[in-house]
Amino acid sequence: MESLFNLQCLHIRVFGKVQGVGFRKFTKASAEMLGVQGSAQNLPDGSVEVYAYGDDHQLTALLEKLSVGPSRAQVEKVESIKVARGLDVAGFWIVPDSGILK
């Protein structure tokens, strides 16, 4: 198990054709495969916002996957910044417009 001291949180924004193409589901599957925790949600501007908690290796691997996305997506740009770790989360959550769906 990774030491809690090595965990980081990234705030990630993915731009392009990333809504309506299964991008959040792809993000959840990728995050779970890598052991990353967090959430993904669509934003009104057409981008997808991701909060990801993991170690450096896990987060780098997730960013690589998000830069490609699922086959129907057309990723134009991925931005990420380290942020202070907020509340602890268990698992990875998809946040739909109406609330939280695990």
DSSP file (Angstrom, degrees, kcal/mol; ACC not computed):
  #  RESIDUE AA STRUCTURE BP1 BP2  ACC     N-H-->O    O-->H-N    N-H-->O    O-->H-N    TCO  KAPPA ALPHA  PHI   PSI    X-CA   Y-CA   Z-CA
    1    1 A M              0   0    0      0, 0.0     2,-0.1     0, 0.0     3,-0.1   0.000 360.0 360.0 360.0 134.6    0.0    0.0    0.0
    2    2 A E        -     0   0    0      1,-0.1     2,-0.1     2,-0.1     5,-0.1  -0.421 360.0-106.0 -68.5 138.6    1.3    3.4   -1.0
    3    3 A S    >   -     0   0    0      1,-0.1     3,-1.7    -2,-0.1     4,-0.4  -0.414  20.4-129.3 -63.8 138.3    2.2    5.7    1.9
    4    4 A L  G >  S+     0   0    0      1,-0.3     3,-0.9     2,-0.2    -1,-0.1   0.767 107.3  65.6 -59.8 -24.9   -0.3    8.5    2.4
    5    5 A F  G 3  S+     0   0    0      1,-0.2    -1,-0.3     3,-0.0    -2,-0.0   0.713  98.6  52.3 -71.8 -19.5    2.6   11.0    2.4
    6    6 A N  G <  S+     0   0    0     -3,-1.7    50,-0.4     2,-0.1    -1,-0.2   0.504  86.9 106.2 -93.1  -5.5    3.3   10.1   -1.3
    7    7 A L    <   -     0   0    0     -3,-0.9     2,-0.3    -4,-0.4    48,-0.2  -0.501  47.3-175.4 -79.0 144.7   -0.2   10.8   -2.5
    8    8 A Q  E     -A   54   0A   0     46,-3.0    46,-2.0    -2,-0.2     2,-0.4  -0.860  18.5-133.2-130.0 165.1   -1.0   13.9   -4.5
    9    9 A C  E     -AB  53  83A   0     74,-0.6    74,-2.3    -2,-0.3     2,-0.4  -0.989  17.3-165.4-122.9 131.5   -4.1   15.4   -5.9
   10   10 A L  E     -AB  52  82A   0     42,-2.6    42,-2.3    -2,-0.4     2,-0.6  -0.938  13.6-150.3-113.8 138.6   -4.4   16.7   -9.4
   11   11 A H  E     -AB  51  81A   0     70,-2.9    70,-1.9    -2,-0.4     2,-0.4  -0.951  28.8-172.0-100.5 119.1   -7.1   19.0  -10.8
   12   12 A I  E     -AB  50  80A   0     38,-3.4    38,-3.0    -2,-0.6     2,-0.4  -0.915  17.0-167.6-120.3 137.9   -7.4   18.0  -14.5
   13   13 A R  E     -AB  49  79A   0     66,-2.6    66,-2.7    -2,-0.4     2,-0.5  -0.995   6.9-162.8-123.1 131.0   -9.3   19.6  -17.3
   14   14 A V  E     -AB  48  78A   0     34,-2.6    34,-2.1    -2,-0.4     2,-0.3  -0.961  10.0-166.9-117.0 126.9   -9.7   17.8  -20.6
   15   15 A F  E     + B   0  77A   0     62,-3.1    61,-2.8    -2,-0.5    62,-1.4  -0.788  41.9  52.0-115.6 154.6  -10.8   19.8  -23.7
   16   16 A G  E    S- B   0  75A   0     -2,-0.3     2,-1.5    59,-0.3    59,-0.2  -0.904 109.8 -17.0 125.6-153.0  -12.0   18.8  -27.1
   17   17 A K  E    S+ B   0  74A   0     57,-2.1    57,-1.6    -2,-0.3    30,-0.1  -0.687  87.9 130.4 -86.3  85.9  -14.8   16.4  -28.1
   18   18 A V        +     0   0    0     -2,-1.5     2,-0.4    28,-0.6     5,-0.3   0.325  43.4  79.7-125.8   3.7  -15.0   14.8  -24.7
   19   19 A Q  S    S+     0   0    0     -3,-0.2    29,-0.0     1,-0.2    28,-0.0  -0.930  96.2  17.7-114.3 142.7  -18.7   14.9  -23.8
   20   20 A G  S    S+     0   0    0     -2,-0.4    -1,-0.2     1,-0.0    -2,-0.0   0.645 104.4  89.2  77.3  15.1  -21.2   12.4  -25.1
   21   21 A V  S    S-     0   0    0     -3,-0.2    51,-0.4    49,-0.0    52,-0.2   0.222 108.3 -96.4-126.6  11.8  -18.4   10.0  -26.1
   22   22 A G  S  > S+     0   0    0     50,-0.1     4,-2.4     3,-0.1     5,-0.2   0.720  76.1 141.8  81.4  21.9  -18.0    7.9  -22.9
   23   23 A F  H  >  +     0   0    0     -5,-0.3     4,-2.6     2,-0.2     5,-0.2   0.911  69.5  47.7 -67.3 -42.3  -15.1   10.0  -21.6
   24   24 A R  H  > S+     0   0    0      2,-0.2     4,-2.6    -6,-0.2    -1,-0.2   0.911 113.2  48.7 -65.1 -40.3  -16.1    9.9  -17.9
   25   25 A K  H  > S+     0   0    0      2,-0.2     4,-2.5     1,-0.2    -2,-0.2   0.911 112.2  49.2 -64.1 -41.9  -16.7    6.1  -18.0
   26   26 A F  H  X S+     0   0    0     -4,-2.4     4,-2.6     2,-0.2    -2,-0.2   0.905 111.2  50.3 -60.4 -43.4  -13.3    5.7  -19.7
   27   27 A T  H  X S+     0   0    0     -4,-2.6     4,-2.9     2,-0.2    -2,-0.2   0.918 110.6  48.8 -62.5 -44.6  -11.7    7.9  -17.0
   28   28 A K  H  X S+     0   0    0     -4,-2.6     4,-2.7     2,-0.2     5,-0.2   0.935 113.0  46.9 -61.5 -47.2  -13.3    5.9  -14.2
   29   29 A A  H  X S+     0   0    0     -4,-2.5     4,-2.1     2,-0.2    -2,-0.2   0.907 114.8  46.9 -62.3 -42.3  -12.2    2.5  -15.8
   30   30 A S  H  X S+     0   0    0     -4,-2.6     4,-1.8     2,-0.2    -2,-0.2   0.926 113.2  48.7 -65.0 -44.8   -8.7    3.9  -16.3
   31   31 A A  H  X>S+     0   0    0     -4,-2.9     5,-2.9     1,-0.2     4,-1.0   0.920 111.7  48.6 -62.2 -44.8   -8.5    5.3  -12.8
   32   32 A E  H  <5S+     0   0    0     -4,-2.7     3,-0.5     1,-0.2    -1,-0.2   0.891 109.4  52.7 -64.2 -39.0   -9.7    2.1  -11.2
   33   33 A M  H  <5S+     0   0    0     -4,-2.1    -1,-0.2     1,-0.2    -2,-0.2   0.867 115.3  42.0 -62.6 -35.8   -7.2    0.0  -13.2
   34   34 A L  H  <5S-     0   0    0     -4,-1.8    -1,-0.2    -5,-0.1    -2,-0.2   0.542 114.7-113.9 -89.1  -8.3   -4.4    2.3  -12.0
   35   35 A G  T  <5 +     0   0    0     -4,-1.0     2,-0.3    -3,-0.5    -3,-0.2   0.734  65.1 148.7  80.2  22.9   -5.6    2.5   -8.4
   36   36 A V      < -     0   0    0     -5,-2.9     2,-0.3    -6,-0.2    -1,-0.3  -0.714  32.0-154.4 -91.3 140.7   -6.4    6.2   -8.6
   37   37 A Q  E     +C   53   0A   0     16,-2.3    16,-3.5    -2,-0.3     2,-0.3  -0.764  42.6  76.0-109.1 158.8   -9.2    7.7   -6.6
   38   38 A G  E     -Cd  52  92A   0     53,-2.1    55,-2.6    -2,-0.3     2,-0.3  -1.000  64.4 -76.1 148.3-145.7  -11.3   10.8   -7.4
   39   39 A S  E     -Cd  51  93A   0     12,-2.2    12,-2.2    -2,-0.3     2,-0.3  -0.978  18.3-152.5-154.7 161.2  -14.1   12.0   -9.6
   40   40 A A  E     +Cd  50  94A   0     53,-1.9    55,-3.3    -2,-0.3     2,-0.3  -0.998  19.3 169.2-139.7 138.1  -15.0   13.1  -13.1
   41   41 A Q  E     -Cd  49  95A   0      8,-2.5     8,-3.2    -2,-0.3     2,-0.2  -0.998  33.8-113.4-147.9 151.5  -17.7   15.4  -14.3
   42   42 A N  E     -C   48   0A   0     53,-0.6     6,-0.2    -2,-0.3   -23,-0.0  -0.594  31.7-148.5 -76.9 143.3  -18.8   17.3  -17.4
   43   43 A L    >   -     0   0    0      4,-2.7     3,-2.2    -2,-0.2    54,-0.0  -0.825  24.6-112.0-111.3 155.3  -18.6   21.1  -17.2
   44   44 A P  T 3  S+     0   0    0      0, 0.0    -1,-0.1     0, 0.0    -2,-0.0   0.743 113.3  63.9 -57.9 -24.8  -20.9   23.5  -19.0
   45   45 A D  T 3  S-     0   0    0      1,-0.1     3,-0.1     2,-0.1    -3,-0.0   0.437 121.6-102.1 -81.4   2.8  -18.1   24.7  -21.3
   46   46 A G  S <  S+     0   0    0     -3,-2.2   -28,-0.6     1,-0.3     2,-0.1   0.369  86.1 115.8  95.3  -4.6  -17.9   21.2  -22.9
   47   47 A S        -     0   0    0    -32,-0.1    -4,-2.7   -30,-0.1     2,-0.4  -0.407  62.9-123.4 -89.5 171.0  -14.8   20.1  -21.0
   48   48 A V  E     -AC  14  42A   0    -34,-2.1   -34,-2.6    -6,-0.2     2,-0.4  -0.970  19.0-151.2-115.3 133.1  -14.4   17.3  -18.5
   49   49 A E  E     -AC  13  41A   0     -8,-3.2    -8,-2.5    -2,-0.4     2,-0.4  -0.884  14.5-173.9-105.6 133.1  -13.1   18.0  -15.0
   50   50 A V  E     -AC  12  40A   0    -38,-3.0   -38,-3.4    -2,-0.4     2,-0.5  -0.990  16.3-163.8-128.9 133.2  -11.2   15.3  -13.1
   51   51 A Y  E     -AC  11  39A   0    -12,-2.2   -12,-2.2    -2,-0.4     2,-0.4  -0.985  21.8-173.7-108.3 125.2   -9.9   15.3   -9.5
   52   52 A A  E     -AC  10  38A   0    -42,-2.3   -42,-2.6    -2,-0.5     2,-0.5  -0.980  13.7-165.9-129.5 129.3   -7.4   12.5   -9.2
   53   53 A Y  E     +AC   9  37A   0    -16,-3.5   -16,-2.3    -2,-0.4     2,-0.3  -0.954  40.3  96.8-113.4 125.1   -5.7   11.2   -6.0
   54   54 A G  E     -A    8   0A   0    -46,-2.0   -46,-3.0    -2,-0.5     2,-0.1  -0.977  69.1 -64.6-179.2-174.3   -2.7    8.9   -6.3
   55   55 A D     >  -     0   0    0     -2,-0.3     4,-2.6   -48,-0.2     5,-0.3  -0.388  57.7 -94.2 -87.1 173.8    1.1    8.7   -6.4
   56   56 A D  H  > S+     0   0    0    -50,-0.4     4,-2.4     1,-0.2     5,-0.2   0.889 124.3  48.8 -55.2 -45.9    3.3   10.2   -9.0
   57   57 A H  H  > S+     0   0    0      1,-0.2     4,-2.2     2,-0.2    -1,-0.2   0.926 112.6  47.5 -62.8 -46.3    3.4    7.1  -11.2
   58   58 A Q  H  > S+     0   0    0      1,-0.2     4,-2.2     2,-0.2    -2,-0.2   0.917 113.8  47.0 -61.9 -44.6   -0.4    6.5  -11.1
   59   59 A L  H  X S+     0   0    0     -4,-2.6     4,-2.5     2,-0.2    -1,-0.2   0.878 110.6  51.6 -69.2 -37.8   -1.2   10.1  -11.9
   60   60 A T  H  X S+     0   0    0     -4,-2.4     4,-1.9    -5,-0.3    -1,-0.2   0.923 111.2  48.4 -62.5 -43.6    1.3   10.2  -14.8
   61   61 A A  H  X S+     0   0    0     -4,-2.2     4,-1.9     2,-0.2    -2,-0.2   0.893 111.1  50.3 -64.4 -40.0   -0.2    7.1  -16.2
   62   62 A L  H  X S+     0   0    0     -4,-2.2     4,-2.8     1,-0.2     5,-0.2   0.925 108.4  52.2 -64.9 -43.5   -3.7    8.5  -15.9
   63   63 A L  H  X S+     0   0    0     -4,-2.5     4,-1.7     1,-0.2    -1,-0.2   0.885 107.7  52.8 -59.6 -38.6   -2.7   11.7  -17.6
   64   64 A E  H  < S+     0   0    0     -4,-1.9     4,-0.5     2,-0.2    -1,-0.2   0.919 111.4  46.0 -62.4 -43.4   -1.3    9.7  -20.5
   65   65 A K  H >X S+     0   0    0     -4,-1.9     4,-3.1     1,-0.2     3,-1.1   0.905 111.7  51.2 -66.1 -41.7   -4.6    7.8  -20.9
   66   66 A L  H 3< S+     0   0    0     -4,-2.8    -1,-0.2     1,-0.3    -2,-0.2   0.801 100.1  63.7 -67.7 -27.8   -6.7   10.9  -20.7
   67   67 A S  T 3< S+     0   0    0     -4,-1.7    -1,-0.3    -5,-0.2    -2,-0.2   0.698 116.5  30.1 -70.2 -16.7   -4.6   12.6  -23.4
   68   68 A V  T <4 S+     0   0    0     -3,-1.1     7,-0.5    -4,-0.5    -2,-0.2   0.794  93.3 179.9-103.2 -49.1   -5.8    9.9  -25.8
   69   69 A G     <  -     0   0    0     -4,-3.1    -2,-0.1    -5,-0.1   -46,-0.1  -0.097  42.1 -33.2  74.5-176.5   -9.3    9.1  -24.4
   70   70 A P  S >  S-     0   0    0      0, 0.0     3,-1.5     0, 0.0   -47,-0.1  -0.241  71.3 -95.6 -72.6 168.7  -11.8    6.6  -25.7
   71   71 A S  T 3  S+     0   0    0      1,-0.3    -2,-0.0     3,-0.1   -50,-0.0   0.797 122.4  50.3 -60.3 -32.2  -12.0    5.9  -29.4
   72   72 A R  T 3  S+     0   0    0    -51,-0.4    -1,-0.3     2,-0.0     2,-0.1   0.583  95.0  92.6 -84.3  -8.4  -14.9    8.3  -30.1
   73   73 A A    <   -     0   0    0     -3,-1.5     2,-0.3   -52,-0.2   -55,-0.2  -0.448  58.9-156.6 -82.8 156.7  -13.2   11.3  -28.2
   74   74 A Q  E     -B   17   0A   0    -57,-1.6   -57,-2.1    -2,-0.1     2,-0.4  -0.806  15.6-160.4-130.9  91.2  -11.0   13.9  -29.8
   75   75 A V  E     +B   16   0A   0     -7,-0.5   -59,-0.3    -2,-0.3     3,-0.1  -0.593  17.7 172.0 -77.9 124.2   -8.8   15.3  -27.1
   76   76 A E  E     -     0   0A   0    -61,-2.8     2,-0.3    -2,-0.4   -60,-0.2   0.768  64.8  -0.3 -98.0 -34.7   -7.4   18.7  -28.0
   77   77 A K  E     -B   15   0A   0    -62,-1.4   -62,-3.1     2,-0.0     2,-0.4  -0.986  50.8-159.5-159.7 143.2   -5.8   19.6  -24.7
   78   78 A V  E     -B   14   0A   0     -2,-0.3     2,-0.4   -64,-0.2   -64,-0.2  -0.996  13.7-172.8-126.4 125.4   -5.2   18.4  -21.1
   79   79 A E  E     +B   13   0A   0    -66,-2.7   -66,-2.6    -2,-0.4     2,-0.3  -0.929   6.6 177.3-114.9 141.6   -4.4   20.8  -18.3
   80   80 A S  E     +B   12   0A   0     -2,-0.4     2,-0.3   -68,-0.2   -68,-0.2  -0.999   8.4 179.0-145.0 142.9   -3.4   19.6  -14.8
   81   81 A I  E     -B   11   0A   0    -70,-1.9   -70,-2.9    -2,-0.3     2,-0.3  -0.993  32.6-113.9-137.7 146.6   -2.3   21.3  -11.6
   82   82 A K  E     -B   10   0A   0     -2,-0.3     2,-0.3   -72,-0.2   -72,-0.2  -0.620  39.3-175.9 -76.7 137.2   -1.5   20.0   -8.2
   83   83 A V  E     -B    9   0A   0    -74,-2.3   -74,-0.6    -2,-0.3     2,-0.1  -0.887  35.4 -83.0-129.7 161.9   -3.9   21.0   -5.6
   84   84 A A        -     0   0    0     -2,-0.3     2,-0.3     1,-0.1   -76,-0.1  -0.404  55.2-103.7 -62.8 137.9   -4.2   20.6   -1.8
   85   85 A R        -     0   0    0    -78,-0.1    -1,-0.1     1,-0.1     3,-0.1  -0.490  44.2-169.0 -67.0 126.3   -5.7   17.2   -1.0
   86   86 A G        -     0   0    0      1,-0.3    -1,-0.1    -2,-0.3     3,-0.1   0.333  47.6 -16.1 -89.3-139.2   -9.3   17.7    0.1
   87   87 A L  S    S-     0   0    0      1,-0.1    -1,-0.3     0, 0.0     2,-0.1  -0.359  78.5-101.9 -65.7 145.2  -11.6   15.2    1.7
   88   88 A D        -     0   0    0     -3,-0.1     2,-0.3    -2,-0.0    -1,-0.1  -0.456  41.1-161.1 -67.1 140.0  -10.5   11.6    1.5
   89   89 A V        -     0   0    0     -2,-0.1     2,-0.5    -3,-0.1   -52,-0.0  -0.903  12.0-144.3-122.1 152.5  -12.4    9.7   -1.2
   90   90 A A        -     0   0    0     -2,-0.3     2,-0.1   -52,-0.1   -53,-0.0  -0.972  67.0 -19.4-117.1 119.3  -12.9    6.0   -1.6
   91   91 A G  S    S-     0   0    0     -2,-0.5   -53,-2.1   -56,-0.1     2,-0.4  -0.385  92.4 -61.8  85.9-165.6  -13.0    4.8   -5.2
   92   92 A F  E     -d   38   0A   0    -55,-0.3     2,-0.4    10,-0.2   -53,-0.2  -0.992  49.1-157.4-127.6 132.2  -13.7    6.8   -8.3
   93   93 A W  E     -d   39   0A   0    -55,-2.6   -53,-1.9    -2,-0.4     2,-0.5  -0.869  12.9-146.2-116.5 139.0  -16.9    8.6   -8.9
   94   94 A I  E     -dE  40 101A   0      7,-2.0     7,-2.8    -2,-0.4   -53,-0.2  -0.907  17.9-152.8 -95.8 127.7  -18.7    9.9  -12.0
   95   95 A V  E     -d   41   0A   0    -55,-3.3   -53,-0.6    -2,-0.5     5,-0.2  -0.876  13.6-167.7-104.3 103.6  -20.6   13.1  -11.2
   96   96 A P    >   -     0   0    0      0, 0.0     3,-1.5     0, 0.0   -55,-0.0  -0.307  41.0 -94.4 -80.7 173.7  -23.6   13.4  -13.6
   97   97 A D  T 3  S+     0   0    0      1,-0.3     3,-0.1    -2,-0.1    -2,-0.0   0.797 124.5  49.6 -57.7 -29.0  -25.5   16.7  -13.9
   98   98 A S  T 3  S-     0   0    0      1,-0.1     2,-0.3     3,-0.0    -1,-0.3   0.446 124.7 -70.3 -94.8  -0.2  -28.0   15.4  -11.4
   99   99 A G  S <  S-     0   0    0     -3,-1.5     2,-0.5     2,-0.0    -1,-0.1  -0.999  76.9 -24.6 149.5-149.2  -25.7   14.3   -8.6
  100  100 A I        -     0   0    0     -2,-0.3     2,-0.5    -5,-0.2    -5,-0.2  -0.887  44.2-177.1-110.1 132.1  -23.1   11.6   -7.9
  101  101 A L  B      E   94   0A   0     -7,-2.8    -7,-2.0    -2,-0.5    -2,-0.0  -0.993 360.0 360.0-125.6 121.7  -23.2    8.2   -9.5
  102  102 A K              0   0    0     -2,-0.5   -10,-0.2    -9,-0.2    -7,-0.1   0.476 360.0 360.0 -80.1 360.0  -20.6    5.6   -8.5
